[in-house]
Structures are given as C-alpha cells and as structure tokens.
C-alpha cells in the first residue's frame, strides 16, 4: 500500500496544476494567445535549462554498470522502432502518428521514476541513474525531433536529411541535454547569482508546462481520441514494461538494477512530449491527452508492478 500512496502523492500535484490551467482558460483568466506565448517561453528557455541542470548536477562520470546501460538504451531503441513500425498501420493522420509514437516510448523517468526508485533504494541509485540520464534524455529528444519532423502536419515543411539534422542541431531540448553532459564532464561551476537564476528558471518548467497542458485540454477532442489514447496508454504502461521486465528477469536482473529499469519503462509519458508536439506541428491535443491518462493510470500500474515484483522476490 505504501507504493500506491507514494505513487498517488507524486501524481496528485501534477493533476492539480493541470486543473488550474484548465479552469483558468475556461473562466477566461488567460487567453489562447497567452498560453501560446507561455508555451514558447517554456520550450525555448525553462525546459532546456531544467534538462541542463538536472543532467549536469547528476553526472558522476561512472559508466561501470554497462549491462544496465545496454539494456536500457537497447530497450528504448526497440520501443521506438516497434512504435514507428506499428502505429502507422492503425493511425492514418500524420500528426497523430508522431504524437502516439512519442507517447509510447518517451518516459517520465526524471520527474516520476527517479523519486520512486530513490524511495526504494536511497542514494545508492544516483550513480546508475545519472549515467542513464546522460544517454537516454538526449536519445529521447533526438528521436522525437526525427519522428515529429517526419510526421509533421505542416505541409510546407519538406522532410529531408538536411532539415532533420538542422532540427536536431537547433532543438532547445537537445541543446540543453548536450550542454548538461558537457557541463557535467567539465565540472562546470557558476557564480552564485547566475546559479540561483538558473535554478529558478528550471523550477518554472514543470508547473508551467502542466498549466499550459491543462489550459489546452479539450474534453470534446479527448472523446474523439479516446481509442487512440487508450491504445497508447496500454502500450506505455503495460505492454512495454511487462515485456522488458520479463526479459530482464530472464537475463538475471533483480533488485536495484531492475527497479531502475522499471523507472524508465513503466512510468507515464513525459510532459515534454506535449510541448514538443505543439512546437513541431503534430497533434498536441492527442499528445497531452496521452500524458494525462498515462499519468492517472500509472498510479495503479506502477504500484501493481512493484507489488508483484516484490512478492516474487525480484525487488
């Protein structure tokens, strides 16, 4: 029951912030234009700074647990390829394809998974988690740029190798991730005033992104997309994590390593998927709805996964 309560306490504040955004828009405290401008601010400044700081300060340069790195990177790449191959057969609208693929593979391990695994095993997980963050977060963002560019709803945008490379090179989230890795390697230090300012800007990223998502949430659109959202949620929270965990157990993973793997593959879709879908002309309504439903359902699915893995002595 403790795992369920812990998961609920992680999820509840996210929904409260989304509710504030939803009712602020509904009662006309904020306008569509305000949300649009706020989205640009979050995407171009707050989220990149948050990624930069999180990666830089968690970096320890410890790449000794390569087995864990291989399974996490390999599992992520396989999930991406599986989604890219399967989703276009069932979803015919390009922008929805990109949003669903990203919704299936992109985990909220940083905000949701890391606190859970830290609660279970304490500071012992920090080295391995920081190692994975340095690789997985840039991988998430590079894959998202390629996928969202290919499935963009912008008919004027020609998808070429050059345009994709340009999108990767100029994407604020990728720049923030890579800068974080370089800052961690070089042990970069800032003067106190700059560090405080960066910390405050980074702290705005999550609440503002959730506020924007809530403001953009449309009940009618959710009803139209309900089947797609349920499919993405089922894959994100059940099919992918159960498959990966069974495979890992058969390969001898257990305890802390298995918990870290669970934190990357069993957690809900990252809210950055909504921000990126909105900024790259994909179906951001669908992307946001996947984030909302996976976040809500994860309170139960994460609890059940931890519960059964503990019963069978795997955690």
C-alpha positions as CSV (number, residue, x, y, z in Angstrom):
1,X,0.0,0.0,0.0
2,X,2.9,2.3,0.7
3,X,4.0,2.2,-3.0
4,X,0.4,3.1,-4.1
5,X,0.3,6.1,-1.7
6,X,3.7,7.2,-2.8
7,X,2.7,7.0,-6.5
8,X,-0.5,8.9,-5.7
9,X,1.4,11.6,-3.9
10,X,3.7,12.0,-7.0
11,X,0.7,12.2,-9.4
12,X,-1.8,14.3,-7.5
13,X,0.2,17.7,-7.7
14,X,0.5,17.2,-11.5
15,X,-3.2,17.0,-11.8
16,X,-3.8,19.9,-9.6
17,X,-1.6,22.1,-11.8
18,X,-3.3,20.9,-14.9
19,X,-6.7,21.6,-13.3
20,X,-5.6,25.2,-12.5
21,X,-4.6,25.7,-16.2
22,X,-7.9,24.1,-17.4
23,X,-10.2,26.3,-15.2
24,X,-8.0,29.4,-15.8
25,X,-8.7,29.1,-19.5
26,X,-12.3,28.0,-19.1
27,X,-13.1,31.1,-16.9
28,X,-11.1,33.4,-19.2
29,X,-8.4,34.3,-16.8
30,X,-5.9,33.5,-19.6
31,X,-6.3,33.6,-23.3
32,X,-5.2,31.3,-26.1
33,X,-2.5,33.8,-27.1
34,X,-1.2,33.9,-23.6
35,X,-0.9,30.1,-23.5
36,X,0.9,30.2,-26.9
37,X,3.4,32.7,-25.7
38,X,3.9,30.9,-22.5
39,X,4.5,27.7,-24.4
40,X,7.3,29.3,-26.4
41,X,8.9,30.6,-23.2
42,X,8.8,27.1,-21.6
43,X,10.0,25.3,-24.7
44,X,12.9,27.7,-25.5
45,X,14.1,28.6,-22.0
46,X,12.7,26.8,-19.0
47,X,12.8,23.1,-20.2
48,X,16.3,23.3,-21.7
49,X,17.6,24.9,-18.5
50,X,15.9,22.2,-16.4
51,X,17.5,19.5,-18.5
52,X,20.9,21.2,-18.5
53,X,20.9,21.5,-14.7
54,X,19.4,18.0,-14.0
55,X,21.9,16.3,-16.2
56,X,24.9,18.4,-15.2
57,X,24.4,18.0,-11.4
58,X,23.6,14.3,-11.6
59,X,26.6,13.5,-13.8
60,X,29.2,11.4,-11.9
61,X,31.1,10.0,-14.9
62,X,30.5,6.5,-13.6
63,X,29.9,4.2,-16.6
64,X,30.8,1.0,-14.8
65,X,27.4,-0.7,-15.0
66,X,27.4,-1.1,-18.8
67,X,25.0,-4.0,-18.7
68,X,22.3,-1.8,-17.3
69,X,23.1,0.9,-19.9
70,X,22.9,-1.6,-22.7
71,X,19.5,-3.0,-21.7
72,X,18.0,0.5,-21.1
73,X,19.3,2.0,-24.4
74,X,18.5,-1.2,-26.3
75,X,15.0,-1.4,-24.9
76,X,14.4,2.3,-25.7
77,X,15.6,1.9,-29.3
78,X,13.5,-1.3,-29.7
79,X,10.4,0.5,-28.3
80,X,10.9,3.4,-30.7
81,X,11.3,1.1,-33.7
82,X,8.3,-1.0,-32.7
83,X,6.2,2.1,-32.4
84,X,7.3,3.5,-35.7
85,X,6.6,0.2,-37.5
86,X,3.2,-0.5,-35.8
87,X,1.4,2.8,-35.3
88,X,1.2,4.0,-39.0
89,X,-0.8,0.8,-39.8
90,X,-3.6,1.9,-37.3
91,X,-3.4,5.7,-37.3
92,X,-3.9,7.4,-40.7
93,X,-3.3,11.1,-39.7
94,X,0.3,12.1,-39.7
95,X,0.4,14.4,-36.8
96,X,-1.4,11.8,-34.6
97,X,1.2,9.2,-35.6
98,X,4.0,11.3,-34.3
99,X,2.2,12.1,-31.0
100,X,1.3,8.4,-30.4
101,X,4.8,7.1,-31.1
102,X,6.3,9.7,-28.8
103,X,3.6,8.9,-26.2
104,X,4.6,5.2,-26.2
105,X,8.4,5.4,-25.9
106,X,9.0,8.7,-24.0
107,X,9.1,8.0,-20.3
108,X,8.7,10.5,-17.4
109,X,11.6,8.8,-15.6
110,X,13.2,12.1,-14.5
111,X,10.2,13.5,-12.6
112,X,8.3,10.4,-11.7
113,X,10.6,7.3,-11.9
114,X,13.7,8.7,-10.2
115,X,11.8,9.7,-6.9
116,X,10.2,6.2,-6.7
117,X,13.5,4.3,-7.2
118,X,15.2,6.6,-4.7
119,X,12.5,5.9,-2.2
120,X,13.1,2.2,-2.6
121,X,17.0,2.1,-2.6
122,X,18.2,5.5,-1.4
123,X,21.2,7.4,-2.7
124,X,22.7,4.1,-4.0
125,X,20.8,4.6,-7.3
126,X,22.2,8.1,-8.1
127,X,25.3,6.9,-9.9
128,X,23.5,4.5,-12.3
129,X,20.5,6.8,-12.8
130,X,22.8,9.7,-13.7
131,X,24.7,7.5,-16.1
132,X,21.4,6.6,-17.9
133,X,20.0,10.1,-17.9
134,X,23.1,11.4,-19.7
135,X,22.4,9.0,-22.6
136,X,18.6,8.4,-22.5
137,X,17.4,12.0,-22.3
138,X,19.4,13.1,-25.5
139,X,18.2,9.9,-27.2
140,X,14.6,10.7,-26.3
141,X,14.9,14.2,-27.7
142,X,16.8,13.3,-30.9
143,X,14.3,10.5,-31.7
144,X,11.4,12.9,-31.0
145,X,12.8,15.5,-33.4
146,X,13.2,13.0,-36.2
147,X,9.8,11.3,-35.6
148,X,7.9,14.6,-35.2
149,X,9.6,16.1,-38.3
150,X,8.6,13.1,-40.4
151,X,5.0,13.0,-39.2
152,X,4.6,16.8,-39.0
153,X,1.2,18.3,-40.1
154,X,3.0,21.2,-41.7
155,X,2.6,20.5,-45.4
156,X,5.0,23.3,-46.3
157,X,7.9,21.6,-44.4
158,X,9.9,19.2,-46.7
159,X,11.4,16.4,-44.7
160,X,15.0,15.8,-45.8
161,X,18.1,14.6,-44.1
162,X,19.4,18.2,-44.0
163,X,16.2,19.5,-42.4
164,X,16.1,16.8,-39.8
165,X,19.8,17.4,-38.9
166,X,19.0,21.1,-38.7
167,X,16.1,20.4,-36.4
168,X,18.2,18.3,-34.2
169,X,21.0,20.9,-34.0
170,X,18.6,23.8,-33.2
171,X,16.2,22.0,-30.9
172,X,16.4,23.7,-27.4
173,X,15.8,20.4,-25.5
174,X,18.7,18.7,-27.3
175,X,20.9,21.7,-26.8
176,X,20.1,21.7,-23.1
177,X,20.7,17.9,-22.8
178,X,24.1,18.0,-24.6
179,X,25.1,21.1,-22.7
180,X,24.3,19.3,-19.4
181,X,26.5,16.4,-20.4
182,X,29.4,18.7,-21.3
183,X,28.8,20.7,-18.1
184,X,28.9,17.5,-16.0
185,X,32.1,16.3,-17.7
186,X,33.9,19.6,-17.2
187,X,32.5,20.0,-13.7
188,X,31.2,23.5,-14.7
189,X,30.5,25.9,-11.8
190,X,28.6,29.2,-12.0
191,X,28.7,32.3,-9.8
192,X,26.1,32.2,-7.0
193,X,23.8,34.8,-8.7
194,X,23.7,33.0,-12.0
195,X,23.2,29.6,-10.4
196,X,20.2,30.9,-8.4
197,X,18.7,32.4,-11.5
198,X,19.1,29.2,-13.5
199,X,17.6,27.2,-10.6
200,X,14.6,29.4,-10.5
201,X,14.1,29.3,-14.3
202,X,14.4,25.5,-14.2
203,X,11.9,25.3,-11.4
204,X,9.3,27.0,-13.6
205,X,9.5,24.3,-16.3
206,X,7.3,21.6,-14.8
207,X,4.5,23.7,-13.3
208,X,4.2,26.0,-16.3
209,X,4.2,23.0,-18.8
210,X,1.4,21.4,-16.7
211,X,-0.5,24.7,-16.6
212,X,-0.3,25.0,-20.4
213,X,-1.4,21.4,-20.9
214,X,-4.4,21.9,-18.7
215,X,-5.3,25.2,-20.4
216,X,-5.1,23.4,-23.8
217,X,-7.1,20.4,-22.7
218,X,-10.3,19.9,-24.7
219,X,-12.9,17.4,-23.4
220,X,-14.5,17.0,-26.9
221,X,-11.1,16.3,-28.5
222,X,-10.4,13.8,-25.8
223,X,-13.7,12.0,-26.5
224,X,-12.8,11.8,-30.2
225,X,-9.3,10.4,-29.5
226,X,-10.3,8.1,-26.6
227,X,-9.4,4.8,-28.5
228,X,-6.0,6.1,-29.6
229,X,-5.3,7.4,-26.1
230,X,-6.2,4.0,-24.5
231,X,-4.0,2.2,-27.0
232,X,-1.0,4.4,-26.3
233,X,-1.6,4.2,-22.6
234,X,-1.8,0.4,-22.7
235,X,1.4,0.1,-24.6
236,X,3.2,2.7,-22.4
237,X,2.2,1.3,-19.0
238,X,1.5,-2.4,-19.6
239,X,2.8,-4.0,-22.8
240,X,6.3,-2.3,-22.9
241,X,7.2,-2.5,-19.2
242,X,5.9,-6.1,-18.7
243,X,7.8,-7.3,-21.9
244,X,11.0,-5.5,-20.8
245,X,10.8,-6.7,-17.2
246,X,10.2,-10.3,-18.1
247,X,13.1,-10.2,-20.5
248,X,15.4,-8.6,-17.9
249,X,14.4,-11.1,-15.2
250,X,15.2,-14.0,-17.6
251,X,18.7,-12.3,-18.1
252,X,19.3,-12.2,-14.4
253,X,18.4,-8.6,-13.5
254,X,17.0,-8.1,-10.0
255,X,17.0,-5.7,-7.1
256,X,18.2,-2.1,-7.6
257,X,19.0,-2.7,-11.3
258,X,15.6,-4.0,-12.1
259,X,14.0,-1.1,-10.2
260,X,15.9,1.4,-12.3
261,X,14.8,-0.4,-15.4
262,X,11.2,-0.2,-14.2
263,X,11.6,3.5,-13.5
264,X,12.4,4.1,-17.2
265,X,10.0,1.8,-18.8
266,X,6.9,1.7,-16.5
267,X,6.5,5.4,-15.8
268,X,3.9,7.6,-17.7
269,X,4.6,9.6,-20.8
270,X,6.8,12.7,-20.2
271,X,5.0,16.1,-20.4
272,X,7.9,17.3,-22.7
273,X,6.2,15.1,-25.4
274,X,3.2,17.5,-25.4
275,X,5.5,20.6,-25.6
276,X,7.5,19.1,-28.5
277,X,4.4,18.0,-30.4
278,X,2.9,21.5,-30.1
279,X,6.1,23.2,-31.3
280,X,6.7,20.8,-34.2
281,X,3.2,20.9,-35.7
282,X,2.0,17.5,-34.5
283,X,-1.3,16.7,-32.7
284,X,-0.6,18.3,-29.4
285,X,-4.1,17.7,-28.1
286,X,-3.6,14.0,-28.5
287,X,-0.1,14.2,-27.0
288,X,-1.4,16.0,-23.9
289,X,-4.3,13.5,-23.5
290,X,-1.8,10.6,-23.6
291,X,0.2,12.4,-20.9
292,X,-2.9,12.9,-18.7
293,X,-4.2,9.3,-19.0
294,X,-0.8,7.6,-18.6
295,X,-0.1,9.8,-15.5
296,X,-3.5,8.9,-14.0
297,X,-3.3,5.2,-14.7
298,X,0.3,4.9,-13.6
299,X,-0.6,5.4,-10.0
300,X,-2.2,1.9,-10.2
301,X,0.1,0.2,-12.7
302,X,3.4,1.2,-11.1
303,X,2.0,0.1,-7.7
304,X,1.0,-3.3,-9.1
305,X,4.3,-3.9,-10.9
306,X,6.3,-3.1,-7.7
307,X,3.9,-5.1,-5.6
308,X,4.2,-8.3,-7.7
309,X,7.9,-8.0,-8.3
310,X,8.4,-7.8,-4.5
311,X,6.1,-10.8,-3.9
312,X,8.3,-12.9,-6.3
313,X,11.5,-11.6,-4.7
314,X,12.7,-9.6,-7.8
315,X,12.9,-6.3,-6.0
